[in-house]
Amino acid sequence: MGDNMNITTAQYITDILSGNNSGVKATIDGQELLVPLDPANRHYAEILKQVEAGTLTIADADELNHPLIFNSLNCRQSINTV
């Protein structure tokens, strides 16, 4: 399935508390997704694959990409995977 992903945009999201990148906002197959920085995540694995192949670049984070929303999604995901 990963080979068929059409990723048209990718941009880092910064955690407002730490200032570190906490995820990637990406348009994949026409849908905007918030992707965690987890190599086991199929979307992130495909993003890394395309970056390595030189077909995709992840843009730097900006101040308008809602890091608090993504941070709360990370918390829920962490709770569900424990």
NUPAKE-637406 format. One record per atom (N, C-alpha, C): x, y, z; residue in one letter. Coordinates in steps of 0.2 Angstrom, whole numbers, padded with zeros to 4 digits, always signed. Atoms other than C-alpha are relative to their C-alpha. Layout:
<atoms>
XYZA/...
</atoms>
This chain:
<atoms>
+0004-0006+0000M/+0000+0000+0000M/+0004+0006+0000M/-0004-0006-0001G/+0014+0012+0004G/+0003+0003-0007G/-0003-0002+0007D/+0021+0012-0014D/-0005+0004-0004D/+0005-0003+0004N/+0004+0019-0020N/-0002+0007+0003N/+0001-0006-0004M/+0004+0034-0008M/+0002+0006-0005M/-0002-0006+0003N/+0003+0051-0017N/+0001+0005+0005N/-0001-0005-0005I/+0011+0063-0005I/+0002+0007-0004I/-0001-0006+0003T/+0010+0081-0012T/+0003+0006+0004T/-0003-0005-0005T/+0015+0092+0003T/+0002-0004+0006T/-0002+0002-0007A/+0024+0089+0019A/+0003+0006+0004A/-0003-0005-0004Q/+0028+0101+0033Q/+0000-0002+0007Q/-0001+0001-0007Y/+0035+0099+0050Y/-0005+0004+0004Y/+0004-0003-0005I/+0024+0103+0065I/+0004+0001+0006I/-0004-0001-0006T/+0033+0110+0081T/-0005+0000+0006T/+0003+0000-0006D/+0028+0106+0098D/+0001+0007+0004D/+0000-0007-0002I/+0024+0123+0106I/+0004+0000+0007I/-0003+0001-0006L/+0031+0117+0123L/+0008-0001+0000L/-0007+0001+0000S/+0048+0110+0118S/+0003+0003-0006S/-0003-0003+0006G/+0050+0119+0101G/+0003-0005-0005G/-0002+0005+0005N/+0055+0102+0093N/-0005-0002-0005N/+0005+0003+0005N/+0047+0094+0078N/-0004-0005+0003N/+0004+0006-0003S/+0033+0083+0084S/-0004-0004-0005S/+0004+0003+0005G/+0025+0078+0068G/+0001+0003-0007G/+0000-0003+0007V/+0022+0081+0049V/-0007+0001-0002V/+0006-0001+0003K/+0007+0089+0042K/+0001-0002-0008K/-0001+0003+0007A/+0005+0080+0025A/-0006-0001-0004A/+0006+0002+0005T/-0007+0079+0010T/+0002-0006-0003T/-0001+0007+0003I/-0008+0061+0006I/-0006-0003-0003I/+0005+0002+0003D/-0019+0055-0007D/-0006+0004+0000D/+0005-0005+0000G/-0029+0071-0007G/-0002+0002+0007G/+0002-0001-0007Q/-0031+0071+0012Q/+0005+0003+0004Q/-0005-0003-0005E/-0022+0082+0025E/+0000-0004+0006E/+0000+0004-0005L/-0016+0071+0038L/+0006+0003+0005L/-0005-0002-0005L/-0006+0074+0054L/+0004-0007+0002L/-0004+0006+0000V/+0008+0061+0054V/+0005+0000+0006V/-0005+0000-0005P/+0018+0056+0070P/+0007-0001-0003P/-0007+0002+0002L/+0037+0055+0069L/+0002-0007+0003L/-0001+0007-0002D/+0036+0036+0071D/+0002-0004-0006D/-0001+0004+0005P/+0045+0025+0059P/-0004-0006-0001P/+0004+0005+0001A/+0033+0012+0062A/-0007+0002-0003A/+0006-0003+0003N/+0019+0023+0056N/+0001-0001-0008N/-0001+0001+0008R/+0016+0018+0037R/+0000+0007-0004R/+0000-0006+0004H/+0013+0036+0032H/+0007+0003+0001H/-0007-0003-0001Y/+0029+0042+0040Y/+0005-0004-0003Y/-0005+0004+0004A/+0039+0028+0033A/+0000+0001-0007A/+0000-0002+0007E/+0033+0032+0016E/+0003+0007-0001E/-0003-0007+0000I/+0037+0051+0019I/+0008-0001+0000I/-0008+0000-0001L/+0055+0046+0024L/+0002-0004-0007L/-0002+0004+0006K/+0056+0034+0009K/+0000+0005-0006K/+0000-0005+0005Q/+0051+0048-0003Q/+0005+0006+0001Q/-0006-0005-0001V/+0063+0061+0005V/+0006-0003-0002V/-0006+0003+0002E/+0077+0048+0003E/+0001-0001-0007E/-0001+0000+0007A/+0073+0046-0015A/+0000+0006-0004A/-0001-0006+0003G/+0073+0064-0018G/-0006+0003-0003G/+0006-0002+0003T/+0055+0065-0023T/-0005+0004+0004T/+0004-0004-0005L/+0048+0074-0008L/+0005+0004+0005L/-0004-0004-0005T/+0055+0088+0004T/-0005+0002+0005T/+0004-0002-0006I/+0048+0091+0021I/+0002+0007+0002I/-0001-0007-0001A/+0046+0110+0023A/+0001+0001+0008A/-0001-0002-0007D/+0051+0118+0040D/-0007+0002+0003D/+0007-0002-0003A/+0037+0122+0052A/+0000+0007+0000A/+0001-0007-0001D/+0029+0138+0053D/-0004+0001+0007D/+0004-0002-0006E/+0019+0147+0067E/-0007-0001+0000E/+0007+0000+0001L/+0002+0144+0060L/-0002-0008-0001L/+0002+0006+0002N/+0002+0125+0059N/-0003-0004+0006N/+0004+0002-0006H/-0008+0122+0076H/+0004-0006+0004H/-0004+0006-0003P/+0005+0112+0086P/-0004-0002+0006P/+0003+0003-0005L/-0006+0111+0101L/-0005-0005-0001L/+0005+0005+0002I/-0019+0101+0092I/+0004-0006-0001I/-0004+0006+0001F/-0006+0089+0086F/+0003-0003+0006F/-0003+0002-0006N/+0002+0088+0103N/-0006-0004+0004N/+0005+0004-0003S/-0015+0082+0110S/-0002-0006-0003S/+0001+0007+0004L/-0017+0069+0096L/+0006-0005+0002L/-0005+0004-0002N/+0000+0063+0101N/-0001-0003+0007N/+0002+0003-0006C/-0006+0061+0119C/-0005-0006+0000C/+0005+0005+0001R/-0021+0051+0114R/+0003-0006-0003R/-0003+0006+0003Q/-0011+0040+0103Q/+0005-0004+0005Q/-0005+0003-0005S/+0002+0037+0117S/-0004-0005+0005S/+0004+0003-0005I/-0012+0032+0129I/-0003-0007-0003I/+0003+0006+0004N/-0020+0020+0116N/+0005-0006-0001N/-0005+0005+0001T/-0003+0011+0113T/+0003-0003+0005T/-0003+0002-0005V/+0002+0008+0130V/-0002-0007+0002V/
</atoms>
